[in-house]
């Protein structure tokens, strides 16, 4: 156990995972608990949080769970109010919920476009909307939003709703950071690339490789200059840094966690 977040209250949305192992949200909650934070772990599905809680309990860390659909403001507000009622403050907010659906403007239905924007971008806006008044009142806080390299580069698949939303998160974070800098609130974005998370097996392989996980992993690895794929822990380490006081002079910027993929031109 470390102490980089000792005494901090951290609300993490999407703190579960699509399957066993290190999804980004689970890894973030775990690393925060490892560093002394009290973690308020929110997700849509209770079963997604089971392993998150088990892993934090094994550490001897403190975690509370909450179920919420973060595309709906009444549920986001209830999530925030519940955290405040139990712990009195929110020092760190991580907006981590997201997921992709393939298709460009021709193939993607209007319904799916709206759902992609809600799931990936509106959820971040609502989290900030509900938490910021309390960070303003306490004169401080750190917000870390999760984007994707799909928001800054073509990553091999037409997914226009997802890419647009993830690009929007980056600018939303900059606006929040600059608007609230004088209240000692920092806001940054972590931009993961093609990580090996449980979502690869649970969802992406079926969408893109006819269920062949090995084929999809090989395709993804071929795009990465480093000779291995990152995991949710690599994402979590970047989020941890930005949430910690080590990053006290860092705001309105992004950390790309992609093994060099987005710097490559092929």
Steps between C-alpha positions, in 0.01 A plus 500: 500500500621849413390844611481711184123545549486458876185655645345574159144412403486380139184445297566268205225434247523186291698338783402149397619305197355314203657178631767360732825694516615857468244714326594868516243588765579205726871568472449869584293417808760244609803727452323782683428268794860379491610860548271567795188647341149418614334385178134557414465255214202546267382281215181406319520127578555356848684194366755726333602633842543166679863442406583868555379476859674165556834633381477815713389298804808279455711815531324608815378808315171684534240478224129571477289411197211672330289411197422775250432569135731795447316612186210611724551811713265398781703183552831686478377753756387220731841335460678820600260573786548148637878535493480837674257371762741221593837670465433875508704600198625393158867573438537303176253428222579248226255480209581166342180370338513435126479253216512492122263411219633467148374689196548829318217748438340278235505178701440632852132562573388827651387308809846345540666837440297654781576206728875527429505871582299445817706205621844639425466880523180595681601271786816708551307826483247375758771378737669840487167681532412317821842505667638842408277702739642303792859535382442874462360517855800314642742703283671210334484168324636291216298369208636241258296409194564195282515553124651272233752519219194469275435862600831616353584251222347249260556170681390253235121501524229747402328581828395858444278537806762365737785695341303825507402455862853411607636807322236706680617374839845648443363847432240474776783429743697803383199729537425374851866535596528860387162611630572366848877544534458789744300270729800265516319234295707310247355308207697277264445215257659158466496367144545121492585323179430141404538338839450136588207530737214254566291691245713346222373153584154604616399731216752607239601159367140426405466838329823497303655154471203260489567405859867412441677667792851401387443656157375824652790517746747448216335776296516739794859413591611561142404867539707551818872589475581354844518118491209449740151628569416704805232404751256687719775537759699714256195723452448510876858607568454806277167583667658459843778745415258765374273456803787527746672807641805408291305654210402814695625728219354295215159588361318532165716236334511134400714194562495252211549139611537304177850357462581759235216401267354844436843649416543253217396591148420155355 
